[in-house]
Every structure is written in structure tokens, then in C-alpha cells.
Amino acid sequence: MKREERRQAIMDILVEQRAVDLDDLADRFAVSKMTIHRDLDDLEQAGLLRKVRGGATIEAGTQFESDFRIRELQDSSSKSRMAHAALDLVEPGMTVMINDGSMASLLGARLAERVPLTVITNNAAVLDHLKEAPRVTLIALGGVFSAKFNGYFGLVTEQALARLRADIAFISTPALAGLQAFHMDEPVVRAKRAMMAGAERSVLLVNHRRFGRSALHVLADLDEFDAIITDAPPAPKDRAALDRAGIALTIAGPRDSKE
């Protein structure tokens, strides 16, 4: 197997299993551990994984989030349920802000079901989904493109958002602990905060796997959001913190329930 084929195979395993073991990979591909180390080093440098003791993972860390190309392949059923729950909050005639991320991308693809709409976004995938959608006024936020997050960020993005207003903003997060949402990238945090500041209502979208985790930067306190949507109940201790603070959580399922 050629080097690039082996590295693609490693990424395929990571998408399915979320973590890999160095010894297992060496046995699987019949190569030395040093060869696998070099593979993982190069993939980490490309921002595709995070090396850990004895292997690698694509799970988020305090300063790491996996590449958009990886995330868009994961948890499709969960994202679909959350997108459906989020779509229930959108009415024709609204102006909607939608941020970066694979969850937001899936929601963005469905916004055409609620036309007429004005959609403001820095998410390149949403721009691609809606650029030819009839009865959608699409406002593309400029800025510096990030391949890792498949979106636009920076001063240009933030200045544009400062001059725009929306009925609702959909904000996603890779980490939620206690009563706060977190993100590992400062420019991404600034863009999300600018959307929240420009919207009448802000809705947080978070996979239940991301509860109980923190990242480098605090994105927002949870009481800054008008609604929080997840795909399944979080762990009891995480849920208890929300209940004590009186923060409602919408569990997106076959029949969305607010608890």
C-alpha cells in the first residue's frame, strides 16, 4: 500500500472509530511503528487529527477541532434530527444568521424549505447549498477563508456582521461544560459572538457528545441563548447542571421534546 493510500485508510478508520491505536495500525498495515508515527505526525500537521499517547483521535481537545471534511462525515443522523428541530424555529420572511460548522451546513441546506428568507452566513458549505435557491436572499460574509472550518473569519467578517441584523442566529459549539459553551479558535469565537450580538434570538446547536468538555476560549454563558438543541440526553451530571440553572434543553428526536 502506498503512503497516501495508507494515510487515507487511517483517516477512514478515524471517521468510523474516532480514535486509533498505534500498535494496531502498525499490525494492520504491516509497517513499523516509526512509519505510523510519521504518518500521524503529518496528518496532525495538516490539522486532521490529534496525537495522543499510543495513538491518535479526532475528538476535540482544548485547542483542537477536527477538519470540516472529517466532521461532515460524522453523526449524520444526529445532525439531521437537530436540523429538523432548528428548522421548526424558522418562519418565512425571517432573516437568519448561520455560522460555520458541519451541523450548520446541514441546517443551511434545508433553509430553502422556509422561503422566502434572507440568510446571512460565513459558512462556505451553506453558501454553496443556497447560492441558486429560489426566493432566498443570500448575504455572504467576506473575510479570510479557513479550510479547517470551511468558513470566513476575521476583521472583514466581524465588521460586516456589526452592520447587519437578523431575527435568529444559529450557533454551534464543539464543547460545553457546566453553564458555558467553548471553542478552541479565537477568530471563530469572535464571528459567533458578532452573530449573537446582531440577532434578536440566538439558538445553540450542540451534539450530546460535546457536553462535559471545555476548550481554550469561552464562547458564551448558556443563559445568553434563547434555546439549546441537542440530539440526545447528555450525561446525568451535565443535565443536572442545566436543571439547577433552569436552562431548558430541546432533545431532537422523532418527536422533538423540550425538557
ABEGO torsion letter per residue (X at the ends): XBAAAAAAAAAAAAAAAGBBBAAAAAAAAGBBAAAAAAAAAAAAAAGABBBBBGEBBABBBAABBBBAAAAAABGAAAAAAAAAAAAAABBBGBBBBBBBEAAAAAAAAAAAAAOBBBBBBABAAAAAAAAABBGBBBBBBBEBBBAAAGBBBEAAAAAAAAABBBABBBBBBABBBEABBBBABAAAAAAAAAAAAABABBBBBBBAAABGBBBABBABBAAABABBBBABBBBAAAAAAAAAAGBBBBBBBABBBBX
